[in-house]
């Protein structure tokens, strides 16, 4: 069973990390291809990094951007910043120009840790006085020089590790409380400009401990960090959970399906959580099969709801059931999940696969527009409260007040909670389609399309219609080895599964669907294609 001493009353993340080091200092903490770092080595190196960052002026309460893919320097920088009482600002390494500048400015970042090849993009938009220090992913690849872990070796251009190599001694001690900011994570911006959610030490501890207990994580587990670390899921329930709980964290850079399968086989990965896009990509590898995932004991998928048909196909191919999990940037990641070993039920009214049950400490309610509870089994807006929920958005009192009335998070998700506590996500409130007065949820139509054996991914939107008010339009991509089908065949197929008003007016077969960096299909982009004037 998971070790009890990382759970509260641990006051902050560094206390939890220190306890992990004391328990098993020589156990591998981070693996990157053929390179490994023990917990003791990580602790020594992050002390040196903290000293180096302190020399650059980083102090308690500062915020520092991390502009990296899934490489060891990411969790090392997290720990170093937390040792100083500073907070990390995860920045999507695909951001450029204005979107990058906006996050750096809004967060008030005093500096940025960037990959060597992207540093000029950061410097071009960073405000005066914001420092940029570079690092190289190759610094942690295999070398005969054992000093590679102190930053002296393979990558001469690695400023971050080179500076750390020149710093001895323990990091300056910071007085930390649970209320101190640990991660300033920005929302995806799908409903307006991205907002900085203030994920505190207490928030991160609450999620890391409750989710570790939920999945039965032990120090023998090998956790694959497949979710992007610049996203709250990757940062908290891949990286931080593995580091604090004593399991080994395996990183392999930016996601690539063949590389991911190789890392699972090579390192005996036992657990991972990723978007359904990750599992779809693994299923698209022609030679992949059950032997590739022989070491796995638990798989979870978050970021976007999973169609029942996708879960069934993956299990038939690989022999593993994908457990649903739900969370938001504002809940510091995973807060609702399917219990390990159980199978999620399907809501008979909407044919929606449950995302699970609320984890310990979280209160989940379904409310109407006034905030009053709806009856059991009736749809409404999902409202969440508990130690996982952030206090609000950075320097944005208006958005904080509207999203967190009374400290409770109004998620914007339409949900149903049944008598046994299973939570079903029907859809996003803003995505509801109104066809001649009838409500249509895109998820229902997408799930029907996923039943077709040739459909790989599906996205459904509503577009203006002079006669019906709105009409349903679908976009699908087909599996690599699947039989080719066209619009007419797909329209005929969904006739068997959907009421007439829910059926798409058009189904566009495309090569790929637009997605966010975390694997969510971008319905906004699909609307622009379906109806360019909207």
C-alpha positions as CSV (number, residue, x, y, z in Angstrom):
1,X,0.0,0.0,0.0
2,X,1.1,3.6,-0.5
3,X,3.3,5.1,2.3
4,X,1.2,7.1,4.7
5,X,3.8,9.7,5.5
6,X,3.5,11.7,2.3
7,X,-0.1,12.4,3.0
8,X,-1.2,15.5,4.9
9,X,-0.2,16.7,7.6
10,X,2.9,17.1,5.3
11,X,2.9,20.9,5.0
12,X,4.5,21.4,1.6
13,X,6.0,19.6,-1.4
14,X,9.6,19.8,-0.2
15,X,8.8,18.2,3.1
16,X,7.2,15.3,1.1
17,X,10.2,15.1,-1.2
18,X,12.6,15.0,1.7
19,X,10.7,12.1,3.3
20,X,10.9,10.2,0.1
21,X,14.7,10.7,-0.1
22,X,15.1,9.6,3.5
23,X,13.0,6.4,2.9
24,X,14.9,5.1,-0.2
25,X,17.8,7.4,-1.2
26,X,19.3,4.9,-3.7
27,X,16.1,3.9,-5.5
28,X,15.9,5.3,-9.0
29,X,13.8,8.4,-9.1
30,X,14.1,9.5,-12.8
31,X,14.9,7.5,-15.9
32,X,15.6,9.1,-19.3
33,X,16.3,6.5,-22.0
34,X,19.5,4.8,-20.7
35,X,20.3,7.4,-18.0
36,X,19.1,7.2,-14.4
37,X,19.1,9.4,-11.3
38,X,18.6,8.1,-7.8
39,X,16.6,10.0,-5.3
40,X,19.9,11.1,-3.6
41,X,21.3,12.3,-6.9
42,X,18.1,14.3,-7.6
43,X,18.2,15.9,-4.2
44,X,21.9,16.9,-4.6
45,X,21.4,18.2,-8.1
46,X,18.2,20.2,-7.2
47,X,20.1,21.7,-4.3
48,X,22.7,22.9,-6.7
49,X,20.1,24.1,-9.2
50,X,18.4,26.0,-6.4
51,X,21.6,27.7,-5.4
52,X,22.3,28.6,-9.1
53,X,18.8,30.1,-9.5
54,X,19.1,32.0,-6.2
55,X,22.3,33.6,-7.7
56,X,20.2,34.7,-10.5
57,X,17.9,36.5,-8.0
58,X,15.1,33.9,-7.6
59,X,13.6,34.1,-4.2
60,X,10.5,33.2,-2.2
61,X,7.3,34.1,-4.1
62,X,8.9,34.5,-7.5
63,X,7.6,32.8,-10.6
64,X,9.8,31.1,-13.2
65,X,8.7,29.8,-16.6
66,X,9.6,26.3,-17.8
67,X,9.6,26.0,-21.6
68,X,10.6,22.4,-22.0
69,X,9.4,19.0,-23.3
70,X,9.3,15.9,-21.0
71,X,13.0,15.8,-20.1
72,X,14.7,15.4,-16.7
73,X,15.4,19.1,-16.4
74,X,11.7,19.7,-16.0
75,X,11.1,17.9,-12.7
76,X,14.6,18.9,-11.5
77,X,13.6,22.6,-12.1
78,X,10.3,22.1,-10.3
79,X,12.0,20.7,-7.2
80,X,14.7,23.4,-7.3
81,X,12.1,26.2,-7.5
82,X,10.0,24.7,-4.7
83,X,13.1,24.5,-2.5
84,X,13.5,28.3,-2.9
85,X,9.8,28.9,-2.3
86,X,9.3,30.0,-5.9
87,X,6.6,28.7,-8.3
88,X,6.8,27.2,-11.7
89,X,4.9,28.5,-14.7
90,X,4.6,25.6,-17.2
91,X,4.6,27.0,-20.7
92,X,3.7,25.0,-23.8
93,X,6.9,24.7,-25.8
94,X,4.8,25.1,-29.0
95,X,3.9,28.6,-28.1
96,X,5.5,31.4,-30.1
97,X,5.2,35.1,-30.5
98,X,2.2,36.8,-28.8
99,X,0.8,33.7,-27.0
100,X,4.2,33.1,-25.4
101,X,4.7,36.8,-24.5
102,X,1.1,36.9,-23.0
103,X,1.8,34.1,-20.6
104,X,5.2,35.5,-19.5
105,X,3.8,38.9,-19.0
106,X,0.6,37.8,-17.2
107,X,2.5,35.5,-14.9
108,X,5.1,38.1,-14.0
109,X,7.8,35.5,-14.6
110,X,11.3,36.7,-13.5
111,X,13.0,34.2,-15.8
112,X,12.6,31.2,-18.1
113,X,14.3,27.8,-18.3
114,X,14.2,27.0,-22.0
115,X,15.5,24.4,-24.3
116,X,18.7,25.5,-26.1
117,X,17.1,25.5,-29.6
118,X,14.1,27.6,-28.5
119,X,15.9,30.2,-26.4
120,X,15.9,32.9,-29.1
121,X,12.1,32.7,-29.5
122,X,11.8,33.3,-25.7
123,X,14.4,36.1,-25.7
124,X,12.6,37.8,-28.6
125,X,9.4,38.3,-26.5
126,X,10.6,38.4,-22.9
127,X,10.3,41.7,-21.2
128,X,13.4,43.6,-20.2
129,X,14.9,42.1,-17.1
130,X,13.5,38.6,-17.6
131,X,16.5,36.2,-17.8
132,X,16.6,33.1,-20.0
133,X,18.7,30.1,-19.1
134,X,19.1,27.3,-21.6
135,X,19.3,23.5,-21.2
136,X,19.9,20.6,-23.6
137,X,17.9,17.3,-23.5
138,X,21.0,15.4,-24.6
139,X,22.7,16.3,-21.3
140,X,21.2,13.2,-19.7
141,X,21.8,10.7,-22.4
142,X,24.3,7.9,-21.8
143,X,27.9,8.9,-21.4
144,X,30.9,7.3,-19.8
145,X,31.5,10.4,-17.8
146,X,29.6,9.9,-14.4
147,X,29.8,13.7,-13.9
148,X,27.1,14.1,-16.6
149,X,24.6,14.4,-13.7
150,X,26.4,17.5,-12.4
151,X,26.2,19.1,-15.8
152,X,29.8,18.6,-16.7
153,X,30.0,16.5,-19.8
154,X,28.0,15.9,-22.9
155,X,26.3,19.3,-23.6
156,X,28.6,22.2,-23.3
157,X,25.8,24.6,-24.2
158,X,23.8,23.5,-21.2
159,X,23.8,26.7,-19.1
160,X,21.4,25.4,-16.5
161,X,23.4,22.3,-15.6
162,X,26.7,24.1,-16.0
163,X,25.7,26.7,-13.5
164,X,24.5,24.0,-11.1
165,X,27.8,22.2,-11.4
166,X,29.6,25.3,-10.1
167,X,27.3,25.5,-7.0
168,X,27.9,23.5,-3.9
169,X,25.9,23.4,-0.7
170,X,22.3,23.1,0.3
171,X,19.6,25.3,-1.2
172,X,18.6,28.3,0.9
173,X,15.9,27.2,3.2
174,X,12.5,28.7,2.5
175,X,9.6,28.9,5.0
176,X,6.8,27.2,3.1
177,X,3.2,26.8,3.9
178,X,0.4,24.9,2.1
179,X,-0.9,28.2,0.8
180,X,2.3,29.0,-1.0
181,X,2.0,28.9,-4.8
182,X,3.7,25.8,-6.3
183,X,2.5,25.9,-10.0
184,X,0.8,28.7,-11.8
185,X,-0.9,26.7,-14.5
186,X,-2.7,28.4,-17.4
187,X,-6.1,27.2,-18.7
188,X,-6.2,26.2,-22.3
189,X,-8.0,29.4,-23.3
190,X,-10.8,27.7,-25.2
191,X,-13.4,30.1,-23.5
192,X,-11.3,33.2,-23.6
193,X,-7.8,34.3,-22.8
194,X,-5.8,31.8,-20.8
195,X,-6.1,32.4,-17.0
196,X,-3.5,31.5,-14.4
197,X,-4.8,29.0,-11.9
198,X,-3.0,29.3,-8.6
199,X,-2.1,25.7,-7.7
200,X,-0.8,25.8,-4.1
201,X,1.5,23.3,-2.3
202,X,-1.6,22.1,-0.5
203,X,-3.5,21.6,-3.7
204,X,-0.7,19.6,-5.3
205,X,-0.2,17.5,-2.2
206,X,-3.9,16.7,-2.0
207,X,-4.1,15.5,-5.5
208,X,-0.8,13.6,-5.5
209,X,-1.7,11.8,-2.3
210,X,-5.3,11.0,-3.0
211,X,-4.7,9.8,-6.6
212,X,-1.7,7.7,-5.5
213,X,-3.9,6.0,-2.9
214,X,-6.6,5.6,-5.5
215,X,-4.4,3.7,-8.0
216,X,-2.5,1.9,-5.2
217,X,0.9,3.4,-6.2
218,X,3.9,2.0,-4.4
219,X,7.6,2.6,-4.5
220,X,7.9,-0.4,-6.8
221,X,5.9,1.3,-9.5
222,X,7.4,2.7,-12.7
223,X,5.4,5.7,-13.9
224,X,5.7,6.7,-17.5
225,X,5.4,10.5,-17.9
226,X,3.6,10.5,-21.2
227,X,1.3,13.5,-20.5
228,X,3.0,16.8,-21.3
229,X,4.7,18.1,-18.2
230,X,3.6,21.6,-19.2
231,X,0.0,20.4,-18.6
232,X,-1.3,20.1,-15.0
233,X,-1.9,16.3,-15.5
234,X,1.7,15.6,-16.5
235,X,3.1,18.0,-13.8
236,X,1.1,16.6,-10.9
237,X,-0.1,13.0,-11.5
238,X,2.8,11.9,-13.6
239,X,5.9,13.8,-12.3
240,X,5.1,15.0,-8.8
241,X,3.2,11.9,-7.8
242,X,6.0,9.6,-8.9
243,X,8.7,11.8,-7.3
244,X,6.9,12.1,-3.9
245,X,5.7,8.6,-3.7
246,X,8.9,6.8,-4.3
247,X,8.2,5.3,-7.8
248,X,10.5,5.8,-10.7
249,X,9.5,8.5,-13.3
250,X,10.3,7.5,-16.9
251,X,10.6,10.4,-19.4
252,X,11.2,10.2,-23.1
253,X,10.8,13.7,-24.5
254,X,7.9,14.6,-26.7
255,X,5.4,11.8,-27.3
256,X,6.0,9.4,-30.1
257,X,4.0,6.1,-30.2
258,X,6.9,3.8,-31.2
259,X,9.3,5.3,-28.7
260,X,6.6,5.1,-25.9
261,X,6.1,1.4,-26.6
262,X,9.8,0.8,-26.5
263,X,10.1,2.7,-23.2
264,X,7.3,0.6,-21.7
265,X,9.0,-2.6,-22.7
266,X,12.5,-1.6,-21.7
267,X,11.8,-0.1,-18.3
268,X,8.9,-2.3,-17.2
269,X,6.4,0.6,-16.9
270,X,3.5,-0.3,-14.6
271,X,1.4,2.9,-14.7
272,X,0.6,5.9,-16.9
273,X,-2.0,8.4,-17.5
274,X,-2.5,10.2,-20.9
275,X,-5.1,11.6,-23.2
276,X,-7.1,9.2,-25.4
277,X,-5.1,10.6,-28.3
278,X,-2.1,8.8,-26.8
279,X,-3.9,5.4,-26.7
280,X,-5.3,5.9,-30.1
281,X,-1.8,6.5,-31.4
282,X,-0.5,3.4,-29.7
283,X,-3.3,1.4,-31.3
284,X,-2.3,2.8,-34.7
285,X,1.2,1.2,-34.5
286,X,0.8,-1.8,-36.9
287,X,2.9,-4.3,-35.0
288,X,1.8,-3.3,-31.5
289,X,0.1,-5.9,-29.3
290,X,-0.3,-7.4,-25.9
291,X,3.3,-8.2,-25.3
292,X,4.2,-4.5,-25.5
293,X,2.1,-3.7,-22.5
294,X,2.9,-6.9,-20.5
295,X,4.3,-4.9,-17.5
296,X,1.4,-2.5,-17.2
297,X,-1.0,-2.9,-14.2
298,X,-3.0,0.3,-14.7
299,X,-3.8,2.7,-17.5
300,X,-5.8,5.9,-17.1
301,X,-7.0,8.4,-19.6
302,X,-7.9,12.0,-18.9
303,X,-8.2,15.3,-20.8
304,X,-11.2,14.3,-22.9
305,X,-14.0,11.8,-22.3
306,X,-13.5,8.3,-23.8
307,X,-16.1,6.8,-26.1
308,X,-17.1,3.3,-24.9
309,X,-16.3,1.8,-28.4
310,X,-12.7,3.1,-28.1
311,X,-12.2,1.5,-24.8
312,X,-13.5,-1.8,-26.1
313,X,-11.2,-1.8,-29.2
314,X,-8.1,-1.0,-27.1
315,X,-8.9,-3.8,-24.6
316,X,-9.4,-6.3,-27.4
317,X,-6.1,-5.3,-29.0
318,X,-3.8,-4.9,-25.9
319,X,-5.7,-6.7,-23.1
320,X,-5.9,-3.7,-20.9
321,X,-8.9,-1.7,-19.8
322,X,-8.5,2.1,-19.9
323,X,-9.8,3.7,-16.7
324,X,-11.4,7.1,-17.1
325,X,-10.2,10.0,-15.0
326,X,-11.4,13.6,-14.8
327,X,-9.8,16.8,-13.6
328,X,-9.2,20.4,-14.6
329,X,-6.4,22.9,-14.2
330,X,-8.6,24.5,-11.5
331,X,-8.7,21.2,-9.6
332,X,-4.9,20.6,-9.9
333,X,-5.6,17.6,-12.1
334,X,-7.3,14.3,-11.2
335,X,-10.2,14.5,-8.8
336,X,-12.8,12.0,-10.3
337,X,-11.7,8.5,-11.4
338,X,-12.8,5.0,-12.1
339,X,-11.7,2.8,-9.2
340,X,-8.9,0.5,-10.1
341,X,-10.2,-2.9,-11.1
342,X,-13.7,-1.7,-11.8
343,X,-15.4,-1.0,-15.1
344,X,-17.2,2.3,-15.6
345,X,-20.9,2.0,-16.2
346,X,-22.6,3.6,-19.2
347,X,-25.5,6.0,-18.7
348,X,-28.5,4.6,-20.4
349,X,-30.0,8.0,-21.2
350,X,-27.0,9.4,-23.0
351,X,-24.8,6.3,-23.8
352,X,-22.0,8.1,-21.9
353,X,-19.2,6.2,-20.2
354,X,-18.7,7.4,-16.6
355,X,-15.5,9.3,-15.7
356,X,-15.6,7.7,-12.3
357,X,-16.3,8.6,-8.7
358,X,-15.1,11.6,-6.6
359,X,-11.8,11.0,-4.9
360,X,-11.4,11.4,-1.1
361,X,-11.9,14.9,0.1
362,X,-13.7,16.1,-3.0
363,X,-17.4,17.1,-2.9
364,X,-19.1,16.8,-6.3
365,X,-22.6,18.2,-6.9
366,X,-24.8,18.8,-9.9
367,X,-26.6,22.1,-9.8
368,X,-29.0,24.2,-11.8
369,X,-28.4,27.8,-13.0
370,X,-29.2,29.2,-9.6
371,X,-26.7,26.9,-7.8
372,X,-29.4,24.6,-6.3
373,X,-28.9,20.8,-6.3
374,X,-30.8,18.9,-9.1
375,X,-32.4,15.6,-8.4
376,X,-30.3,12.4,-8.6
377,X,-29.7,11.3,-12.2
378,X,-30.7,14.7,-13.7
379,X,-28.3,16.7,-15.7
380,X,-26.9,20.0,-14.6
381,X,-23.6,21.8,-14.1
382,X,-20.9,19.9,-12.2
383,X,-19.7,21.8,-9.2
384,X,-16.7,20.8,-7.2
385,X,-15.2,21.7,-3.9
386,X,-12.4,20.4,-1.7
387,X,-8.6,20.7,-1.0
388,X,-7.8,20.0,-4.6
389,X,-9.6,23.1,-5.9
390,X,-7.5,26.2,-6.4
391,X,-8.3,29.5,-4.6
392,X,-8.7,31.4,-7.9
393,X,-7.0,33.0,-10.9
394,X,-3.9,35.2,-10.7
395,X,-4.8,38.9,-10.7
396,X,-8.3,38.2,-12.1
397,X,-10.9,38.9,-9.4
398,X,-13.8,39.0,-11.8
399,X,-13.1,35.5,-13.3
400,X,-12.4,34.2,-9.9
401,X,-15.7,35.4,-8.5
402,X,-17.7,34.0,-11.4
403,X,-16.0,30.6,-11.6
404,X,-15.5,30.0,-7.8
405,X,-18.7,31.3,-6.1
406,X,-18.2,30.7,-2.3
407,X,-15.0,28.9,-3.1
408,X,-16.8,26.2,-5.1
409,X,-15.7,25.5,-8.7
410,X,-18.4,25.8,-11.4
411,X,-16.8,23.6,-14.0
412,X,-18.9,24.5,-17.1
413,X,-19.4,20.8,-17.7
414,X,-22.9,19.3,-17.9
415,X,-22.9,16.1,-15.8
416,X,-25.1,13.5,-14.2
417,X,-24.4,11.8,-10.9
418,X,-26.3,8.6,-10.2
419,X,-27.4,7.1,-6.9
420,X,-24.1,5.2,-6.6
421,X,-21.9,8.3,-7.0
422,X,-20.8,7.6,-10.6
423,X,-20.2,10.8,-12.5
424,X,-21.1,11.0,-16.2
425,X,-20.0,14.0,-18.3
426,X,-22.6,14.8,-20.9
427,X,-20.7,17.7,-22.5
428,X,-19.6,21.3,-22.1
429,X,-22.5,23.8,-21.5
430,X,-21.2,26.0,-24.3
431,X,-21.1,23.2,-26.9
432,X,-24.8,22.3,-26.7
433,X,-26.5,22.3,-30.1
434,X,-30.1,23.5,-30.4
435,X,-31.9,21.8,-33.4
436,X,-35.5,23.1,-33.8
437,X,-35.7,23.4,-30.0
438,X,-34.3,20.0,-29.3
439,X,-31.0,19.8,-27.3
440,X,-28.2,17.8,-28.9
441,X,-25.0,17.1,-27.1
442,X,-22.0,16.6,-29.4
443,X,-20.7,13.7,-27.2
444,X,-23.8,11.6,-28.1
445,X,-23.2,12.0,-31.8
446,X,-19.4,11.5,-31.5
447,X,-20.0,8.3,-29.5
448,X,-22.3,7.0,-32.2
449,X,-19.7,7.7,-34.9
450,X,-17.0,5.9,-32.8
451,X,-19.1,2.7,-33.1
452,X,-18.1,2.5,-36.8
453,X,-15.0,0.3,-37.1
454,X,-13.3,2.7,-39.5
455,X,-13.7,5.8,-37.4
456,X,-10.5,6.8,-35.6
457,X,-11.5,10.2,-34.2
458,X,-14.7,12.2,-34.3
459,X,-15.6,15.8,-33.6
460,X,-19.1,17.3,-33.7
461,X,-20.2,20.9,-33.7
462,X,-23.3,23.0,-34.3
463,X,-23.6,25.6,-37.1
464,X,-26.2,28.2,-37.8
465,X,-29.1,26.9,-39.9
466,X,-31.9,29.3,-41.3
467,X,-34.5,26.6,-40.9
468,X,-33.6,24.7,-37.8
469,X,-31.7,27.3,-35.8
470,X,-28.7,25.1,-35.8
471,X,-27.7,21.9,-37.5
472,X,-25.3,19.1,-36.6
473,X,-22.0,18.8,-38.5
474,X,-19.4,16.1,-37.9
475,X,-15.8,15.6,-38.8
476,X,-14.0,12.2,-38.7
477,X,-10.6,10.8,-39.4
478,X,-10.2,7.1,-40.3
479,X,-8.0,4.4,-38.9
480,X,-4.7,3.8,-40.7
481,X,-5.6,0.2,-41.7
482,X,-9.4,0.7,-41.7
483,X,-11.5,0.3,-44.8
484,X,-12.2,3.6,-46.5
485,X,-15.7,5.0,-46.1
486,X,-17.3,8.2,-47.2
487,X,-19.9,10.6,-46.0
488,X,-22.9,8.6,-47.4
489,X,-21.9,5.4,-45.7
490,X,-21.3,7.1,-42.4
491,X,-24.6,9.0,-42.6
492,X,-26.4,5.7,-43.2
493,X,-24.6,4.1,-40.2
494,X,-25.6,6.7,-37.7
495,X,-29.2,6.5,-38.7
496,X,-29.3,3.2,-36.7
497,X,-28.0,4.9,-33.6
498,X,-29.4,8.4,-33.4
499,X,-32.8,10.1,-33.4
500,X,-33.5,12.1,-36.6
501,X,-32.8,15.5,-35.0
502,X,-29.4,14.3,-33.7
503,X,-28.1,13.1,-37.0
504,X,-25.4,15.1,-38.7
505,X,-26.4,17.1,-41.7
506,X,-22.9,16.6,-43.1
507,X,-20.0,14.3,-42.1
508,X,-16.6,15.5,-43.4
509,X,-13.9,12.8,-43.7
510,X,-10.5,14.5,-43.0
511,X,-6.9,13.4,-42.5
512,X,-6.7,14.6,-39.0
513,X,-8.7,16.6,-36.5
514,X,-7.3,19.8,-34.9
515,X,-6.3,19.3,-31.2
516,X,-4.8,21.1,-28.3
517,X,-1.4,20.0,-27.1
518,X,-3.1,17.8,-24.5
519,X,-5.1,15.9,-27.0
520,X,-8.5,17.6,-26.8
521,X,-10.3,18.0,-30.1
522,X,-10.7,21.7,-30.8
523,X,-14.3,22.2,-31.6
524,X,-13.8,25.9,-32.0
525,X,-11.5,25.2,-35.0
526,X,-14.1,22.8,-36.4
527,X,-16.8,25.4,-36.2
528,X,-14.6,27.8,-38.2
529,X,-14.2,25.2,-40.9
530,X,-17.9,24.2,-41.0
531,X,-19.1,27.8,-40.9
532,X,-16.3,30.3,-41.7
533,X,-18.3,33.4,-40.9
534,X,-19.0,32.4,-37.2
